[in-house]
Amino acid sequence: MAALDWAADEAELRGTGLRLVYATRWAQHQLGAMRVSHEDRAGDAVGVLAAAEQRVRDRRPDLTVTADEIEDAPNSVLLGAAAEADLLVVGSHGLGGVRGFIVGSVGQEVVADSKRPVVLVRPGNKESGAGATEGRDRRKVVLGLDVTEVKDELMEFAFDFARRHGVMLEIVHTWHAPFTQHAPFTQHAPFTQRHKAVEDADMASALSHAVRPYRETFPAVEVSEVSAPGRAAEHLVEAVSDARLVVVGRRRAARGSHIGSVTHALIHHASCPVAVVPHS
């Protein structure tokens, strides 16, 4: 329901329609005696879709909504729907045993294979689309960026989302600190401090250089640049504690599916919705 509400709000803000899809296909490992006809499963789907559609209409009465039951595996249905959409929104299953959010195999496969941006929304999420501008309207959008691989698809999605919602965009870039920064020997301290200062300045400059063209394209967006040594996943999970959305990229693979370690950490542990944007 949180994903449904988020998608409805975002669709209205973007001025688009909202399509609801429900996948029905018999699990191959089930016994034939227990087999349920497609007609029965489709009947159940109609009820679920009708309730979801009514929820959207009550929330956003002017939004154009369609609903489809499709007899196929969930990942195939979602990937097919995403190919025809601006954005695909899916939910997660709540908290797991290690206090992280559970994103099932379907969600992970869709994130890994989708050619369009995918947003994963947490249960109980309250900051949604157009409605999120009410109340805590200064919540930020966070973008995790590798300055060695700046992609238009990723940057434009993050800047455009921040512009539409009228919130600040915080861009976070991290790098691995060299061993010398951790040297315990007193005689190396002056060198280590100088080296760290130079490296900090170099990385901050690289981030500013990478972001500058997009600042010029989206002048209305307030931007904060954060450059720090350390693990990207840890920095981003902490940074999004008061964020409306975190945006990360995923390289489109020619063969096979892959979710990077940072994206994997965020979709399981970030407290806000996570947008995964595929890029070349």
C-alpha positions in Angstrom: 0.0 0.0 0.0 2.9 2.4 0.7 4.2 1.7 -2.8 0.7 2.2 -4.3 0.3 5.6 -2.5 3.8 6.7 -3.5 3.2 5.8 -7.2 -0.2 7.6 -7.2 1.3 10.8 -5.8 4.3 10.7 -8.1 2.2 10.0 -11.2 -0.1 13.1 -10.4 3.0 15.3 -9.8 4.5 14.2 -13.2 1.2 14.6 -15.0 1.0 11.0 -16.2 -1.3 8.1 -15.8 -0.8 5.2 -13.4 -0.9 1.6 -14.5 -1.5 -1.2 -11.9 -0.3 -4.7 -12.8 -1.0 -8.0 -11.2 0.9 -11.2 -12.2 -0.8 -14.6 -12.1 0.9 -17.8 -13.1 0.7 -21.3 -11.5 3.8 -22.3 -9.6 5.3 -25.3 -11.4 6.2 -27.2 -8.3 2.6 -27.5 -7.0 0.7 -30.8 -7.1 -1.7 -31.2 -10.0 -4.5 -32.0 -7.6 -4.1 -28.6 -6.0 -4.1 -26.8 -9.3 -6.2 -23.6 -9.4 -7.5 -22.6 -12.8 -6.4 -19.3 -14.3 -10.0 -18.2 -14.2 -10.0 -18.5 -10.4 -6.7 -16.8 -10.0 -7.8 -14.0 -12.4 -10.9 -13.6 -10.3 -8.8 -13.1 -7.2 -6.6 -10.6 -9.1 -9.7 -8.6 -10.2 -10.6 -8.1 -6.5 -7.2 -7.0 -5.5 -6.8 -4.7 -8.4 -10.3 -3.2 -7.8 -9.4 -2.4 -4.2 -6.1 -0.9 -5.2 -7.7 1.2 -8.0 -10.3 2.5 -5.5 -7.6 3.4 -3.1 -5.9 5.4 -5.8 -9.1 7.2 -6.9 -9.9 8.1 -3.3 -6.4 9.6 -2.9 -6.0 11.2 -6.3 -9.4 11.5 -7.9 -8.2 13.3 -11.0 -5.5 10.7 -11.8 -6.0 8.4 -14.8 -5.7 4.8 -13.6 -5.7 1.5 -15.5 -5.4 -2.0 -14.1 -4.2 -5.2 -15.8 -4.1 -8.9 -14.7 -1.4 -10.7 -16.7 -0.8 -14.5 -16.7 2.9 -14.7 -16.4 5.7 -14.7 -13.8 5.9 -11.6 -11.7 9.4 -10.6 -12.9 8.4 -10.9 -16.5 5.2 -8.9 -15.9 7.0 -6.1 -14.1 9.9 -5.9 -16.6 7.4 -5.8 -19.5 5.4 -3.1 -17.8 8.5 -1.1 -17.0 9.6 -1.1 -20.6 6.5 0.9 -21.5 6.7 3.3 -18.5 8.6 6.3 -17.2 9.0 4.7 -13.8 8.4 1.3 -12.1 7.4 1.3 -8.4 7.5 -1.8 -6.3 7.2 -2.5 -2.6 9.2 -4.5 0.0 8.2 -6.9 2.7 9.1 -5.1 5.9 11.8 -5.8 8.4 13.9 -8.9 8.4 15.7 -10.6 11.2 18.7 -8.4 11.0 16.6 -5.2 11.0 17.0 -4.7 7.4 14.2 -4.4 4.8 13.4 -7.6 2.9 13.4 -7.2 -0.8 12.4 -10.5 -2.4 13.9 -12.3 -5.3 11.4 -10.7 -7.7 12.3 -7.2 -6.6 16.0 -7.8 -6.9 15.6 -9.4 -10.3 13.6 -6.4 -11.5 16.1 -3.9 -10.2 18.9 -5.8 -11.9 17.2 -6.2 -15.3 15.0 -3.2 -15.8 15.9 -0.8 -18.5 13.9 2.0 -16.8 14.3 3.5 -13.3 12.9 1.4 -10.5 11.8 2.8 -7.1 11.5 0.5 -4.1 9.1 1.9 -1.4 9.2 0.8 2.3 6.1 -0.3 4.2 4.7 2.6 6.2 6.4 5.2 4.1 4.7 8.6 4.7 6.6 10.9 2.5 5.0 10.4 -0.9 5.0 12.3 -4.3 2.9 15.4 -4.4 1.6 15.0 -0.9 5.1 15.1 0.5 5.3 18.8 -0.1 2.9 19.3 2.9 4.5 19.4 6.3 8.2 18.5 6.2 8.7 20.1 2.8 12.4 20.6 3.1 13.4 17.0 3.2 16.1 16.3 0.7 16.9 14.0 -2.1 20.2 12.2 -1.8 22.3 11.1 -4.9 25.2 8.6 -4.5 27.7 9.6 -7.2 31.0 8.1 -8.4 32.8 11.1 -10.0 34.8 8.7 -12.3 31.5 7.6 -13.9 29.1 10.5 -14.2 26.1 9.5 -16.3 23.4 11.8 -17.7 20.6 9.3 -17.0 21.5 9.3 -13.3 22.2 13.0 -12.9 19.1 14.1 -14.8 16.8 11.8 -12.8 18.1 13.1 -9.5 18.0 16.8 -10.5 14.6 16.5 -12.1 13.1 14.7 -9.1 14.5 17.4 -6.7 13.1 20.1 -9.1 9.6 18.6 -9.2 9.4 18.2 -5.5 11.0 21.6 -4.7 13.6 20.1 -2.3 17.4 20.2 -1.9 19.6 17.7 -3.7 22.5 16.4 -1.6 25.2 14.7 -3.8 27.4 12.3 -1.9 30.8 11.1 -3.2 33.1 8.9 -1.2 36.5 7.3 -1.8 38.8 4.8 -0.2 41.2 6.5 2.2 44.9 5.5 1.7 46.8 3.6 4.4 48.8 6.7 5.3 45.8 8.3 6.8 45.6 5.6 9.4 49.4 5.5 10.2 49.8 5.5 14.0 53.4 6.8 14.0 53.8 10.3 15.4 56.6 11.1 13.0 54.3 10.6 10.0 51.5 12.8 11.4 52.5 16.1 9.6 52.8 14.3 6.3 49.6 12.5 6.8 47.6 15.6 7.6 49.0 17.5 4.6 48.3 14.5 2.3 44.8 14.3 3.6 44.1 18.0 3.2 45.3 17.8 -0.4 43.3 14.7 -1.2 40.2 16.2 0.4 40.6 19.3 -1.7 41.2 17.3 -4.9 38.1 15.1 -4.4 35.9 18.1 -3.5 37.1 19.8 -6.7 36.4 16.7 -8.8 32.9 16.5 -7.4 32.2 20.2 -8.1 33.5 19.8 -11.7 31.3 16.8 -12.2 28.2 18.5 -10.9 28.6 22.0 -12.5 27.0 21.2 -15.9 23.8 19.9 -14.2 23.7 22.9 -11.8 23.6 25.1 -15.0 20.9 22.9 -16.6 18.7 22.9 -13.4 19.4 26.3 -11.9 16.3 26.2 -9.6 17.6 23.1 -7.7 19.5 23.8 -4.5 22.5 21.5 -4.4 24.7 20.4 -1.5 27.9 18.6 -2.3 29.4 16.1 0.2 32.8 14.6 -0.4 34.3 12.2 2.2 36.6 9.2 2.6 35.0 5.9 3.6 32.6 3.3 2.5 29.9 4.6 0.2 27.1 2.4 1.5 27.7 3.5 5.1 27.8 7.2 4.2 24.6 6.9 2.1 22.6 4.9 4.6 23.4 7.5 7.3 22.8 10.4 4.9 19.3 9.3 3.9 17.9 9.1 7.5 16.0 12.4 6.8 15.7 12.0 3.0 12.7 11.7 0.8 14.5 9.5 -1.8 18.0 8.2 -2.4 19.1 7.8 -6.0 21.8 5.4 -7.2 22.9 4.1 -10.6 23.2 0.6 -12.1 25.2 -0.2 -15.2 23.2 -2.0 -17.8 24.9 -5.4 -18.3 25.1 -7.0 -21.8 24.7 -10.4 -20.2 23.4 -11.5 -16.8 22.0 -9.5 -13.9 24.0 -7.6 -11.3 23.3 -5.2 -8.5 26.4 -3.5 -7.1 27.3 -3.7 -3.4 26.2 -0.1 -2.7 22.8 -0.5 -4.3 22.4 -3.8 -2.6 23.1 -2.3 0.8 20.7 0.6 0.2 17.7 -1.4 -1.0 18.0 -3.5 2.2 18.9 -0.8 4.7 18.0 2.7 3.6 15.0 4.1 5.6 13.6 6.0 2.6 12.5 4.9 -0.9 15.4 3.9 -3.2 15.5 4.8 -6.9 17.8 2.6 -9.0 18.6 4.3 -12.4 20.1 2.1 -15.1 22.7 3.7 -17.3 25.0 2.7 -20.2 
